[in-house]
Amino acid sequence: MSLQVGKKTNFGAAFRSQIEVEKNTRLRSLREEAFAVFEANGFPTVRDEDWKYTNVAPLAGLDWAVDDSSIAVGQEVPVDLLTAFKVDRNGFTALNLAFANIAVLRISKDTALEDPVVFSFEGEEGKAIFPHVIVIAEAGSKATIVETYASTAKSFTNAAVQAFVEDNAHLTHYRVQRDSPEAFHYGVTEVSLGRGSSYDSTNINMGGGLSRHDIDVKFRAEGGEAWVDGLYMLEGSQHHDTHSIIDHIVPNCFSHQTYKGALNDRSRAVFNGKVFVRENASGTDAQQSNKNLLLSNDARVDTKPQLEIFNDDVKCSHGATVGQLEEEELFYLLTRGLPEPLARNLLTYGFVEQIINKIGIEAIKSDLDAAVLNRLNVKLEV
């Protein structure tokens, strides 16, 4: 018997109440199918291979009030695009679509948006929220989207983004998760890339007591480029899990992934990155790197970069490191008169700054800089 049975009953009552207000018959059918998947499977457990290092039982064992705005009445939703969402990925994705509060952004053909489009979400004490953002970057368009999470309470965020980047379109995507240390957070990002398109993402994970982000990028036509980079910076007993899939289905596409982690106290991180190069995907260039810095003897990381290559005409590499601060660098700073705690914190700041510097919006970058420095007890004037 699954330990999530009680949660099915709890969410079941909320679903039966809210589905009645859904007027779009096709969308209602999708929601009902999604909830049936959740009822059949519940939340994932550590018996599932992709979840063996992340135990969500603490989340599943709590009663959550579903946010009243989860189902948007009468909203025009591109249901055909919703059918592309991998609802059976796990219990979280099924539950998200069942309750999804859907927002749609369409960037018109050959249009360049000067200002970033910001989606901000904040969970409340005891509540579950289910944001679901659909972004359609039409051919030749260019835009930047920002996705932020900043709950201040023991809440449950179950979020999804679907991005469709059409031919020769360029989409920059910043995702910043700074939820409360008591919060539970799950997010999934699914990206489909057209011919000659570009997708550049930076994912920052500093919050949440238990959090996970699944990333799924697919090259659908030749000439696509993707950067899928991220940082997790953890302390206390925080647990963060990143699972990514970059799927080269077609020839002559480029992907680059750099993830860094800085872990202190008793925190734990999981990184599992899979790059697939399919049989017909000649000319693929795929690079993947995961580097982790352990700042205490009790911090732990499980990292597993993977390449599955079914074509010989490719250029691919991957690697992972787990270690502590470089003794030579530390010694250099100590010989310059810096106290050891400050020297260690400055080296840590330098380690994480490579990812934060990717963010092209100064206000967000400055805010993250301040958050990192505050966590490290380093003043900006140093």
Secondary structure, DSSP 8 states (H G I E B T S, - for coil): --TTHHHHHHHHHHHHHHGGG---HHHHHHHHHHHHHHHHH-S--TTSGGGTT---HHHHTS--EE-TTSS-TT----HHHHTTS-GGG-HHHHHHHHH-EEEEEEE-TT-B-SS-EEEEE---TTEEE-EEEEEEE-TT-EEEEEEEE---SS-EEEEEEEEEE-TT-EEEEEEEE---TT-EEEEEEEEEE-TT-EEEEEEEE---SEEEEEEEEEE-STT-EEEEEEEEEE-TT-EEEEEEEEEE-SSS-EEEEEEEEEE-TT-EEEEEEEEEE-TT-TTEEEEEEEEEEE-STT-EEEEEEEEEE--SSEEEEEEEEEE---HHHHHHHHHTT--HHHHHHHHHHHHHHHHHTT---HHHHHHHHHHHHHHTT--TT-
